[in-house]
C-alpha cells in the first residue's frame, strides 16, 4: 500500500462523510412529509422492522448501506433508536443473499442482473434520477428527494473509493496466507474482523474467503471463526457514518456493534463448548463456497433468533453506554 492508496482512502472517507451529512440534511427537510409516517408504519413492531431490513438489504446487497441509512434517519429525527434495532437484525440476514449469489454464480458475478443489484452499478442510475429531481422539478419535496439520492450516491462512491484503495490486499498472496492460518478461534475472529474493517463490506470479505476456498487450502475450522469475525468487522461502516452525527445516530452505530459482538460471543461460546465434547466432523472438512455461505447465513439466523426478543435490552444498553447529555 503506497502513498497514493492512502490518499485515495482519505478521499473516499471525505466523500463518505460528506454524502452522509448531505443526505442527513436533506432528510431533515423532508421529515415533514409522508416519509416519516411510512417509516413509522413499517417499523411499528419488531417483525415489520426485521422484514424491512431484510428486504432492503437483500435488494441492495449491502447491510452497510442499510445501516448507514438508518444512522441518517435517526440523525435527522425521522426514526428512533428502538425502531432501528430490528431493522439492523433483518439487514444482517439480508446481506447473506450476496454469499448465496456468489456461490451460485461461481464467484464470477458477471451476470448483468446480478451487477445491476450492486450499489456501485445502481448508484449512477440514482445519480441521474437525483440530479433530474434536483434541477428540473419545481416542487420542494422532489428537490429534497433528489438531494437525498445524490447524498446517498456520494456516500456510496466514497465507500467504493475506500474499498478500491485497499483492494490490492485481496490479491496479495501473503495476505491470503494470513487469512487461512488462523485455526485458533480468537485469532480467526480477529483476522475476519480486520479483513472486513479494511474492505468495509462483509459481503465482499465473505466473497474473498469463498474465492480462497476454491484453492482447497481452507478447512472449515479456519473458515468458521473468520466468518464470525467478518460479521463484527462490517460494523466499521455505520461507526464511520456516525462520526459527524448527533448522539442518537452514534447510538444506532453502537447498536450495530452490540448486535454483532453479542451474537458472536454467544454463538462462539455455545458452539465451541459443544465442539469440545462432540468434535464436530465438518470442521475437519474442506471449506467450499456453499459451506461458507451456509455458515454465514446460519450465524445471522441464529443470532437474530436469540437477540430479536432482546431489542429493548440492547436499546437500554446502548443508551447506558452513550447517555443523554446533561444540561
N, C-alpha and C positions, 0 to 999 in steps of 0.2 A: 504494500500500500504506500503510494508516494504522496507528495505534497498536493498534487492535482486531485487525487481521490479525496484527500482531506478537505480541500476547498469545495469539491462537489458535495461532500457530506454536509458541510456547513451551509452551503447554498440551499440544499434540499431542506435542511432543518428550518432555515429562514422562510422559505416558501410555505412549508408545512404550518408554521406558527402564524404566518400572515393569513393564509387561507382559513385557518381555524378562527382567527379573530374577525375576519371579514364576513364569514358565514354566520358567526355568532351575532354580529351587529345587525345583519340583515334579518336574522330570526327574531331579534327584538322588535324590529319594525313591523314584522308580520304577525307578531304574537296576538294582536287584537283581532285577527281573522279567524276563520273556521279551523285552522290548523290545530289550535290548542284544544278545542272540543273534540276533534277527531282523535288526537293522541290520547286524550283523557279516556275516551271510549275504548280505544284499542288496548289500553293498559289499565283498565278498570279492575282487573283481577290478575292473579299470577298466571293463570293458564293463557289468557289472551296476550299478556305481555310476553310470555315464553314463546307462543306461536308467532307473534310479530317478529321477535328477534330471530327465530329460526328461519322464517320465510325470507326476510330481508337479506340475511347473511347467505342463505343458500342461493339467492339470486345474484348477489354481487360478489360472492366468493371471497369475502373479506370480513372477518369478525372485527378486525382493527378499524375498518371504515365504519362499521355499525356502532362500535363503542365510541368512536370519535364523534359521530353524530349525536350520540346520547350526551356526551360531555357538552357539546354545543347547545343542545336543547335545554339542559339543566343550567348552563351558564347564562342562557337567555331568559330563564324563568318560565319556560314553556312546560317543562316536566319537573317532577320532584324526584329526589333520590330514591325513595321507596318504589317508584314506578319503574325504575331502570334495572333493578337487580334481576328480576325475572327475565327481562329482555336480554340482559347480558348472558344468562344461562342458555336461553334459546339460541343466541348467537354462537355460543360455544359448540353446540351441536350442529348448527347450520354450516359452520366452517369446515366440518369433516366431509362435506359433499365434494370439496376440491380433491381430497385424497382419493375418494372413490372414482372421480372422473379421471384423475391421473392413472389410477390403477387400470381402469377400463380402456384407456387410450394408449397404454404402453409408454407413459411418461412423456410422449411427444407433444401432446397438447396442440396439435396443428389443425384440428377441426375448426372450420370457420365459426360455427355456432358456439363452440367452446371458447374461442378467442373473444367473441363479442360479449360474453358474460363477464370477462375480466375487467377490472376497473381501468387498467391502462388503455383498453380499447374502447370502452363505452364513454370514458371521460371526454374525448374530443366531441362526441355527439352531444353530451351535456353542455359542453362549452359553447357549441353553436346555438343550442336552444337558449342557453343563458344569455348570450350576447344579443340575440334577437329580442328576447323578452325585455332586456335592459335598455335597448336603444330604440326599438320600434314601438313597443306598446306605450300607450299614454296613461294606462291605469297604474296607480302606485302599487297595487297588490302584485301585478305581473312584474313590475320592475324589481320588487323585493324578491320574488321567486327567482327571477333571473340572477340577482346578486347572490342568492343562496347557492344556486347551481354553480356560478363562477367561483365562489369561495371554495366549494367542495372540490371543483376541478383543480384549482391551485393547490389545495391541500393534497390531493391525490398525486399530482405531479411532484410535489415536494417529497412525498413518501417514496415515489419511484426513483427520484434523484438520489435519495439516501440509500435505497437498496442497490441502485446501479453503482454507487461509489464503493460499495462493499462486495460487489458481485464477483470480483476476482478471487475471493476466498472460496467460492463454490468450486472452482476448477483447480484449486491448489491441492496437490497430492498430499503434501504434509498436513494440511488442514483436514483432509479426508481421513488420513491415518489417525489423527487425534480424535476424530468423531467416532471411530469404530473401536477404540482401545479401552473404552470405559465400561467394564462389566460391573464394577462396583456401583451399586445403585446411587449413592450420593454423588460420585463423580460423573456418572451418566446423566443424572438430573441437572447437575451444574453445567455440563457440556451442552445439553439441549437448550438450557436457558440462555447461555451466552450466544450460541448459534442463532437462535431466533431473535434475540435482542439486537444482534448485528444486522440480520436480514430484515427485521421488523415485520415478519409475517410467518405465523405458524404454518399456514398452508404451503408457503414456499419452502420452509425448512423441512417440513414433512416430505415434500416433493424431493428435496435434496437427499434425504435419508432413503426414500424409495429408490432414487437413482443409484445410490451407493449399494443398495441391497441387490441390484442386478449383477454385481460383481461376485456375489456368493460368499462374501467375506464377513458378513454381519450376522451373528447369531441373535436370536430373539432376546437372549439375556442382556445383550448390549443395546438392542433397539428399544426395548421397553422403557428403561429409565430415561433414555434420550427423549423419547416421545413425551414422557411426563414433564421433563424439563422444558420441552418446546412449548407446552401449554402455559408454563409460567412466563417464558420469555416474550410471548406475544403481548403481554400487558404493558410493555415499554411504550407502545404507541399511544394508548389513552393517557398514560402518565405524561408523555411529552405534550399531548394536546391540551392538557390541563395546566401547563406551566404558567401561561398568561391568562388563566381563567380565574373566576372567583372561588370562594371557599366551597360552594356547593358542587362546582364542576370537579374540584380536586377530590371531593368525597366519591364521586362517580368513578374516577380513575382508581381510587383506593379500593372501592368495592370490587372492581375488576380483579385487582391484585389479590384481595382476600378470597374471592370465589375460587381462583386458580390455586393459590397456595394451600388453602384448607382442603380442597379436593385432592390435591397431590399428596398431602400429608396423610389424610385419612386412608386413601386407597393404597398408598405405598406401605403403610404400617400393616393394614389388613392383608394385603397380597403377600408381602414378603414374610409375614408371620406364618401364614398358611403354607407358603413355599418351603419354609424351614422344616415343616412336618411332612408334607406330601411330595416335595420335589417335583414340581410340575414338569413333565417331559417336554412340553412345547418350547420351553425356554432354551433347550439344547438344540432345537431345530434351526435351520437357516431362515433368516427373515426374508420375506417376499413383499412385493408391492401390495399384495392383497392382505397379508397378515399385519402389515404396518397400518394400512387403512382401517382394518378391523380393530386393532388395539387403540388407535386414535379415537375411533368412534365409541368404543365401549367405555373408555375412560370418561369421556364427556357425558355419556348417557348415565353411567353410574354416579358420577359426581353430581349431576343435576338431580337425580332421584334422591340423593342424600341431602342436598343443600336447598332444593326448591321449597321444602316446608320451613326452612330456617331463614327465609328472606328478611323477616323482621329482626332477627338476631344479628344478621350481617349488617343491616342498616344501623342498628344501635351500636355495634362495634365500630363501624366507620365513623359515626358521629362522636363516639368517645375518643377516637384517635385524632380526629380533626374537630375539636369542639367549637361551639359558636363563639364569635368574638365578644369579648366583654366590653361593654360600653355604657 
